[in-house]
Amino acid sequence: MELRLKNKLRENIISITISLILTLFITSVIILLIGKNPFDIFGIIISEVFGSGYGLGQALFKATPLIITGSALAICFHASLFNIGAEGQLNLGAFVMSLAAFYFSALPAYLLFPVVIILGFAVSAFWGYIPAIIKIKKGVSEVITTIMMNFIAMALINFLLIEFFAVKSTVRTEKIADWIMIPKLSAYFQFFQGSSVNLTFFIALALAFAVYFMLYKTKFGYYIKAVGFNETAAKYIGIKNNRIMLLSFLIGSGLTSLVGLNFVLGYKGYYEFGFSNNLGFTAIAVALLAKNNPIGIIFTSLLFGMLDYGGLTVNTVIPKEIMFVVQAVVILSILSVDKIVNNYFQSKD
């Protein structure tokens, strides 16, 4: 077993190294084709992200929701439930969090924060419960239903904002009280002065480690992976497949709501329509690249956070959309190289 783990680690290191080299090469070719020097572009990104506390803080801020959502989706993916509805789930959770923080602000802090988190979790979990129960009862693919639920969620939020909760002439909710806001890291470390990164980053890290522990160190996690690996075999050994699938969907969907802590309570102080900017879909790539390992998700999220902020820093030199191309190249190269490396080592065994 130990030898097998060492071999797997070696394969992963080789695969990632080759993928990064391939990504740098392809990206360099693309940059050359638009008439720019790739060394200059890479130099700007590295200096802007790692050369100042502000740049690093912004990259960490952008990585935080990816860690949260990627870890949440990993639970579903391990149960072979391809949840594509994180975009709608996290938006509903963040929306409800902002309303709860505003309307229940008279509560003391030790009651307010649990209420905000529980309500946000409950709404996101309920939005995941609907496609889960449809799959269990009717056998309808969760891929189809979760995509549809995304559109319904965003339309519902838009309606509620316009009709009831939006500040006049805006697409956002009322601002919550300053004392409810989660402190920024700059309040403790001057190095991050001016950046948006806040204590939610550490909550995201704790969540990733907690999900890792649950999946790999508990009986419930074993049941999730067993159902995902082979439903028939799992049922044969006494696992209640439908119950595990439902719980996986509820927990995974519910946890996406914690993105609201980062944006609403940690940054803006209100919910703003469209704030996620397809975060739920990017998190799918983040989780899959890490092979649904929550610890790996931390690193893939940091990579995407760096690319996201890096794209803004070079926007005056090259179109920021180039960074979206880079993200796509990263995904394709890692997936393809990983397959080739695995096949190579299997042929050697």
Secondary structure by P-SEA (a helix, b strand, c coil): caaaaaaaaaaaaaaaaaaaaaaaaaaaaaaaaacccaaaaaaaaaaaaaccaaaaaaaaaaaaaaaaaaaaaaaaaaacccccaaaaaaaaaaaaaaaaaaccccccaaaaaaaaaaaaaaaaaaaaaaaaaaaaaccccaaaaaaaaaaaaaaaaaaaaaccccccccccccccccccccccccccccccccccccaaaaaaaaaaaaaaaaacccaaaaaaaaaaacaaaaaaaccaaaaaaaaaaaaaaaaccccccccccccccccccccccaaaaaaaaaaaaacccaaaaaaaaaaaaaaaaaaaaaccccccaaaaaaaaaaaaaaaaaaaaaaaaaaaac
